[in-house]
Amino acid sequence: MNFAGIASILSAAFALVVGVRWMRSRRAPFACWALGLLIVAGAAGAQSLGEHLGFENHVALFRTFYLLGGALGVVFLALGTLYLSGPRRVAEVATGVLVVYAVAAAVDASIAHVVVTKLDSPAGILGGAFDSIALPIQVALVTFNILGAAVFAGGAAWSAWRFIRDGAGMDRIVCNVLLTVGALVITAGISAAKITNGSLDTLGAYEAGGVAIMFVGFLCLGWSRLASVGRSTLPTAATGVG
């Protein structure tokens, strides 16, 4: 199994854990994070199969990988953070915008012409093989990915700092620090693959490592309370995972 396959399995398991958390709490952030992680799992799965079977022989895998990984990979994770730490109205408006964008991106990725001969290189697989993606989708893709990464990683970093300042449980601090680090690792892998024309296997390694770090961070939640039996339960902070 390649690294992308490992990233897909880890993301799916992570999504299951977060999904259970949502079922128990019915909190919107957990629903968005679970959906975002399922999207990451699907993207990594398409990448894994494409590496194994050859994207040039299975263009549908390329379209799926581009849509889930390139267009939608991080924005729904960021939406969860927005629901957690931003004004509810802003999050609801962002949800509407992202739904419209997701539908438009899905349609465009499905019908845009693919230059199959370009699918033998990482640059082509990372989007270069498309020669007719609509300009508004291209602009939105770049904008949403940059903003999404900034909101998700920045929100986790801000929360970690707040928890440290407020003397919150160490589990919450560790969780948000690892969420920040993991998100930055994944972002670095995507950037490295696009800028340096690196291999997809390298991208998969960054993805698997980043998701693993984030997953461990999320699983840390509750350790402080378990270690201090009898202590009053800490109230949930306004921002950050907790």
Beta strands, then each sheet from edge to edge (+ up, - down):
end
